[in-house]
Amino acid sequence: MSIHWQQVKAEAASYLQRLIQINTTNPPGNELAAARFLAELARENGLDACIQETAEGRGNLLISFQQEAEHVMTDPASSSLLLLSHLDVVGADEKDWEVPPFSGEIVDDVLWGRGTIDTKQLTIMELMALILLKREKRVFAKDILLIATADEESGSTYGLLRLLDEYGEIFRGKHVISEGGGFPILVSGVSHYLCETGQKGNCQITFHVASSQSTPYYVDNQPMHAAARLIQRVTKMRWASSSPKTTQYLVDELLHSCHLEEAGEAPMEKKLRLLRPHVSPFMGSILQAMTENTMAPTIWKGGRLAKQPQGEALIHVDCRLLPGVTREQLEAKLAELVQDLPVSWKIESFAAGYESDFESLLFESFDQQIRAEIPGSKVVPFIATGSSDGRHLLPYQSRVYGFSPMLPDVSFEKVLPLVHGINERIPLDSLVFGIKVLYEAIGQFMARGE
């Protein structure tokens, strides 16, 4: 069957417009309305769909390619590929936008709206890929399951976590296409398409500085001094550890494109120094963050009113950890950080980082299709410094790949400010490009029968 891609572009644009117009700002979410719209769309195109309701107005959508969705959920061995995205979005204040954020308006072949990059566009790309494969009457040895969740932007309590409670085994050892990548960076004239194959861990820490014995007549500023010293230590801390395999491969590929192969045996610090003239300052800082654990103070509460005898200081710190760093290792570093200071600490939350093996048929399929569409380009893995639902799949040994491919002009540097930012939008040519690449890669991967 010959696919008319201009028709696919118009069809997909219409679907994404309607999905954007369903306001799923979280809180409160209202993802159920979006899930019902997509479920009906799936059924009209020969796919099966069901919805797992998780709270009033909220729920996860599941669409299967060949069998009944409920059967695929209860028989983990029946599927081999999962397509993951989320239906909720962060808030948007219309007065800050050039085009109303929930209008789904198309201006000069660009579709505007909250969710066009994070990640309703991926939901439509994945769904359209399945619709096209279904229209071709393709049959595979195992099934494909599309999962569009609720509540990703607020911790996933009413989304993926609820699904994992009941049906977590569907992810066990599976390949998963998710958000977080597909955007290229240009280095020495070569488009390197970033495929997210892991994420740094995320933890939140509260430091409490001991109160002083100050009086209104004799002011003891020791807590403030201790807090200042602690913040200075936190901001200066560079906690390097072994670079993930993914980051080593990425950096070596970038060096190769810059014809700096001789740096292959150099320490990571030197490799990054050699790369800096060839990448943007923004990308240089991202690469640096992929090689070290970082800590950043976010809130400092301290001091006292004039008549208060005592004051206290609280410092909140955001910590991003490389895959493989454990809670015990973090605790040892925190103890080292506060030694000789009247400071205690508490880890408020801890989520370990993860790294998926990028040496797989699915990653290879992405690379082949990107090279076919954009001659001279390549797909490279990277460790994201942010977090998404992929982090919850660590216990299931899933291979999670963030990949919603865009055309070269929709670069990583251009896209990142739009995520949770104003004027979020997607060129429709990039939307259909992503559909085409995923359609080809999914079909190739499933035909191989892994």
Residue pairs with C-beta under 8 A, 6 or more apart in sequence:
1 135
1 136
3 132
5 432
5 436
8 128
8 132
8 432
8 435
8 436
9 428
9 429
9 431
9 432
11 128
12 124
12 125
12 128
12 428
12 431
12 432
12 435
13 106
13 111
13 428
13 431
15 41
15 124
15 127
15 128
16 104
16 111
16 116
16 120
16 121
16 124
16 426
16 431
17 104
17 106
17 111
17 113
18 37
18 104
19 34
19 37
19 38
19 104
19 115
19 120
19 123
19 124
20 102
20 103
20 104
20 111
20 113
20 114
20 115
20 116
20 120
21 102
21 103
21 104
21 113
22 30
22 33
22 34
22 37
23 30
23 102
24 30
24 31
24 33
24 34
24 87
24 88
24 89
24 115
25 88
25 89
25 90
25 91
25 92
25 114
26 88
26 89
26 90
26 150
26 151
26 153
26 154
27 154
28 57
29 55
29 57
29 58
29 88
29 150
29 151
29 158
30 57
30 58
31 57
31 58
31 59
31 87
31 88
31 149
31 150
31 151
31 159
32 51
32 53
32 57
32 58
32 59
32 150
33 57
34 61
34 87
34 148
35 51
35 59
35 60
35 61
35 87
35 148
35 150
36 51
38 49
38 61
38 63
38 123
38 127
38 148
39 49
39 50
39 51
39 61
39 63
40 49
41 127
42 48
42 49
42 63
42 127
42 130
42 131
42 146
43 49
45 131
45 134
45 135
46 134
46 135
47 63
47 64
47 65
47 130
47 131
47 134
48 63
48 64
48 67
48 68
48 69
49 61
49 62
49 63
49 64
49 69
50 62
50 68
50 69
50 70
50 73
51 59
51 60
51 61
51 62
52 59
52 60
52 62
52 162
52 163
52 166
53 59
54 60
54 150
54 151
54 158
54 159
54 162
55 158
58 150
58 151
58 158
58 159
59 150
60 147
60 148
60 149
60 150
60 159
60 160
60 162
60 163
61 87
61 146
61 147
61 148
61 149
62 69
62 72
62 73
62 145
62 146
62 147
63 69
63 127
63 130
63 145
63 146
63 147
63 148
64 71
64 72
64 79
64 143
64 144
64 145
64 146
65 130
65 133
65 134
65 140
65 143
65 144
65 145
65 146
66 139
66 140
66 143
66 144
67 78
67 143
69 145
71 78
72 78
72 79
72 143
72 145
72 170
73 145
73 167
73 170
74 167
76 169
76 170
76 172
78 142
78 143
79 142
79 143
79 144
79 145
79 170
79 174
80 141
80 142
80 143
80 144
80 174
80 175
80 446
80 449
80 450
81 142
81 144
81 145
81 174
81 175
81 176
81 177
81 362
81 442
81 445
81 446
82 144
82 145
82 146
82 147
82 170
82 171
82 174
82 175
82 176
82 177
82 398
83 126
83 129
83 130
83 144
83 145
83 146
83 147
83 176
83 177
83 442
84 147
84 148
84 149
84 160
84 176
84 177
84 178
84 179
84 389
84 390
84 400
85 119
85 120
85 122
85 123
85 126
85 147
85 148
85 149
85 178
85 179
86 119
86 123
86 148
86 149
86 150
86 151
86 152
86 153
86 159
86 160
86 179
86 388
86 389
87 120
87 123
87 148
87 149
87 150
88 150
88 151
88 152
88 153
88 154
88 159
89 114
89 115
89 118
89 120
89 153
90 114
90 118
90 153
90 420
92 101
92 102
92 114
92 422
92 424
94 100
94 101
96 422
97 112
97 422
97 423
98 112
98 423
99 105
99 107
99 112
99 113
99 423
99 425
101 112
101 113
101 114
101 424
102 113
102 114
103 112
103 113
104 111
104 112
104 113
105 111
105 112
105 113
106 112
106 428
109 427
109 428
109 429
110 425
110 426
110 427
110 428
111 425
111 426
111 427
111 428
111 431
112 423
112 424
112 425
113 424
113 425
114 424
115 121
115 424
116 424
116 425
116 426
117 415
117 418
117 419
117 424
117 425
117 426
118 179
118 418
118 419
118 420
118 424
119 179
119 404
121 404
121 426
121 431
121 434
122 178
122 179
122 404
122 434
123 148
124 431
124 435
125 404
125 431
125 434
125 435
125 438
126 146
126 177
126 438
127 146
128 435
128 439
129 435
129 438
129 439
129 442
130 144
130 146
130 442
132 435
132 439
133 439
133 442
133 443
138 443
138 446
140 446
140 447
140 449
141 446
141 449
142 446
142 449
144 442
144 446
145 170
147 160
147 163
149 156
149 159
149 160
149 163
149 389
150 158
150 159
151 157
151 158
151 159
151 160
152 159
152 160
152 388
152 389
155 161
156 389
156 392
159 389
160 389
160 392
161 392
164 171
164 392
168 395
168 396
169 396
171 393
171 396
171 398
172 396
172 397
172 398
173 396
173 397
173 398
174 396
174 398
174 399
175 360
175 362
175 398
175 399
175 401
175 445
175 450
176 390
176 393
176 398
176 399
176 400
176 401
177 362
177 401
177 403
177 438
177 442
178 196
178 388
178 389
178 390
178 400
178 401
178 402
178 403
179 196
179 388
179 389
179 390
179 402
179 404
180 196
180 199
180 384
180 386
180 388
180 390
180 402
180 403
181 193
181 194
181 195
181 196
181 382
181 384
181 401
181 402
181 403
181 404
182 193
182 194
182 195
182 402
182 403
182 404
182 405
182 406
182 434
183 193
183 194
183 406
183 410
183 411
183 412
183 415
184 191
184 192
184 193
184 194
184 377
184 406
184 408
184 410
184 411
184 412
185 191
185 192
185 194
185 279
185 283
185 411
185 412
185 413
186 192
186 408
186 411
187 254
187 257
187 258
187 278
187 279
188 257
188 258
188 259
188 278
189 376
190 257
190 376
190 377
190 378
191 374
191 376
191 377
191 378
191 408
192 253
192 254
192 257
192 377
192 378
192 379
192 380
193 366
193 370
193 374
193 377
193 378
193 379
193 380
193 405
194 380
194 381
194 382
194 412
195 358
195 363
195 366
195 379
195 380
195 381
195 382
195 401
195 402
195 403
196 381
196 382
196 383
196 384
196 390
196 400
196 401
196 402
196 403
197 246
197 355
197 356
197 357
197 358
197 363
197 381
197 382
197 383
197 399
197 400
197 401
197 402
198 244
198 246
198 323
198 353
198 354
198 355
198 356
198 381
198 383
198 384
198 400
199 323
199 353
199 354
199 383
199 384
199 385
199 386
199 387
199 388
199 390
199 391
200 289
200 290
200 320
200 321
200 322
200 323
200 353
200 383
200 384
200 385
200 387
201 320
201 321
201 322
201 323
201 325
201 350
201 351
201 352
201 353
201 391
202 318
202 319
202 320
202 321
202 349
202 351
202 353
202 387
202 391
203 319
203 321
203 330
203 347
203 348
203 349
203 350
203 351
204 316
204 317
204 318
204 319
204 347
204 348
204 349
205 295
205 316
205 317
205 319
205 334
205 345
205 346
205 347
205 348
206 314
206 315
206 316
206 317
206 345
206 346
206 348
207 227
207 230
207 314
207 315
207 316
207 317
207 338
207 343
207 344
207 345
208 312
208 313
208 314
208 343
208 344
208 345
208 346
209 223
209 226
209 227
209 230
209 302
209 312
209 313
209 314
209 315
209 341
209 342
209 343
210 223
210 226
210 312
210 342
210 343
210 344
211 223
211 310
211 311
211 312
212 220
212 221
212 222
212 223
212 310
212 311
213 220
213 310
214 220
214 221
214 304
214 309
214 310
214 311
215 309
216 306
216 307
216 308
216 309
222 342
223 302
223 311
223 312
223 313
223 342
224 302
224 303
224 311
224 313
226 313
226 341
226 342
226 343
227 300
227 302
227 313
227 315
229 341
230 315
230 337
230 338
230 341
230 343
231 297
231 300
231 315
233 337
234 295
234 296
234 297
234 315
234 317
234 337
235 295
235 296
235 297
237 295
237 337
238 292
239 292
239 293
239 294
239 295
239 333
240 291
240 292
240 293
241 292
241 293
241 322
241 324
241 325
242 322
242 324
243 251
243 268
243 290
243 291
243 322
244 290
244 322
244 323
244 324
244 355
244 383
245 355
246 355
246 358
246 381
246 382
246 383
247 268
247 287
247 290
247 291
247 382
247 383
248 268
249 358
249 380
249 381
250 287
250 290
250 380
250 381
250 382
251 268
251 271
251 272
251 275
251 287
252 264
252 271
253 378
253 380
254 275
254 278
254 279
254 380
255 261
255 263
255 264
255 271
255 274
255 275
258 274
258 275
258 278
260 274
260 275
263 270
263 271
263 274
266 274
268 291
272 284
272 287
272 288
272 291
275 284
275 287
276 284
279 287
280 413
282 413
282 416
283 412
283 413
286 385
289 320
289 385
290 382
290 383
290 385
291 322
292 322
293 319
293 320
293 321
293 322
293 325
293 333
294 319
294 320
295 317
295 318
295 319
296 317
296 318
296 319
297 315
297 316
297 317
298 316
298 317
298 318
299 314
299 315
299 316
300 313
300 314
300 315
300 316
301 313
301 314
301 315
302 311
302 312
302 313
302 314
302 315
303 311
303 313
304 310
304 311
319 330
320 385
321 330
321 352
321 353
322 353
322 383
323 352
323 353
323 354
323 355
323 383
324 353
324 355
325 352
325 353
326 352
327 347
327 350
327 352
330 347
330 350
331 347
334 345
334 347
338 344
338 345
351 387
351 391
352 391
352 394
353 383
353 391
354 390
354 391
354 393
354 394
354 400
355 383
356 398
356 399
356 400
356 401
357 399
358 381
358 401
360 399
360 450
361 445
361 448
361 450
362 399
362 401
362 441
362 445
362 450
363 379
363 381
363 401
365 440
365 441
365 442
365 444
365 445
366 379
366 401
366 403
366 405
366 437
366 441
367 378
367 379
368 441
368 444
369 437
369 440
369 441
369 444
370 377
370 378
370 379
370 405
370 437
371 377
371 378
372 440
373 433
373 436
373 437
374 407
374 408
377 408
384 402
388 402
390 400
390 402
393 400
403 438
404 434
404 438
405 433
405 434
405 437
405 438
406 415
406 426
406 430
406 433
406 434
407 427
407 429
407 430
407 433
409 427
410 426
410 427
410 430
418 424
418 425
